[in-house]
Amino acid sequence: MDALRGAGWQPLPFTQFVVKIHSRCNLACDYCYMYEMADQSWSSRDKVMTPATMKATIRRIAEHARAHGLPAVNVILHGGEPLLAGTSRIDRFVADLRNALEPDVRVEAGMQTNGILIDESFLAAAAERRIGISVSLDGAEEDNDRHRRYAGGRGSYEAVARGLDLLGSAPHRPLFRGLLCTIDVDNDPIATYEELLRWEPPAVDFLLPHGTWSSPPPRRTADAGSTPYADWLLEIFERWYTAPRRETRVRLFESVIRMTLGGRSMTEAIGLQPARLLVVETDGTIEQVDSLKAAFDGAPDTGLTVREHPFDLALEHPSVAARQIGVDALSEQCTACSLRDICGGGLYPHRYREGYGFRNPSVYCPDLTKLIGHIAGRVRADT
Ligand code: SF4
């Protein structure tokens, strides 16, 4: 850190806060990084965020925003399953958050939910408090239920579909922000995409399943000639790109297009833009991006808590710095790569290899090479 500071580097303040309002889930999805991967810290945490921790979290967000003169912050309610915290707790948190920051700091409030507990009373509170809602869904019933199941093994699709029907209905639709789909390359890509479009989502985020070099994602073999994720995504890209009208936004595709044209990425999955996201766990622990849980036990730890420490101290953490310094944190292979400025080495946790840390190309390197190369080539040809 001293060397970085000495070279003139200054950390950028956090602008996005993921607040884990409830640490347990009513589903037991088999790919979940919270419960099924290396980090098992959830089992020792408070189940639900207490009013005192909520208050401390809000105080720290307000303190950080004012200290750095931020015009806006993005606060995402997350879990586990955030709706298990109950509507009144969620309502109180967002009301207090807005009171503490607005009007001088704009609050963009959102929630990532599995959708099962969406009901009229929550949607009324979400409308009142302006909470945007994103729902996780992996495609058609059979495809979704292969992974997204209750602990007893029953599929979740039916319950999620009920929640999405309600969220998508006329009075509530403005709250709908989009769908999050974790890729299973065994599902048909076009059928998956068209199934997601059935809900008319304003946006779809396709998520590469979390994995590392030490614990590779499904079907991601050491064979650099094999590109199952790029092949899957490119079928959807062509369907999306050549549609007569823009049916939905896909941040991954749009980010590659924007960066090909000199713009910025909209997702931390690719690009070299500094990571400015911080997580607060139910017990007030301050952590880094929670997908790091896929790397090793304790990977997201900062050793800080909202009760005792300002967020500025997290800016001093070496891994936070590594995710803010762009090219300087990349492996030699990534630094020399012609796609470096668009790919950025891929999502930080996907670079991890036991014994070597994070200074490696992404475990998805062959897929990213093919995906970005194809999209960038397509855009260049068209412009
Ligand atoms: S992960 Fe692969 S494609 Fe991405 S920058 Fe590194 S070498 Fe290039």
Boltz pocket constraint, residues with backbone or C-beta under 6 A from the ligand:
constraints:
  - pocket:
      binder: B
      contacts: [[A, 333], [A, 334], [A, 335], [A, 337], [A, 338], [A, 339], [A, 340], [A, 343], [A, 344], [A, 345], [A, 346], [A, 360], [A, 361], [A, 362], [A, 364], [A, 365], [A, 366], [A, 368], [A, 369]]
      max_distance: 6.0
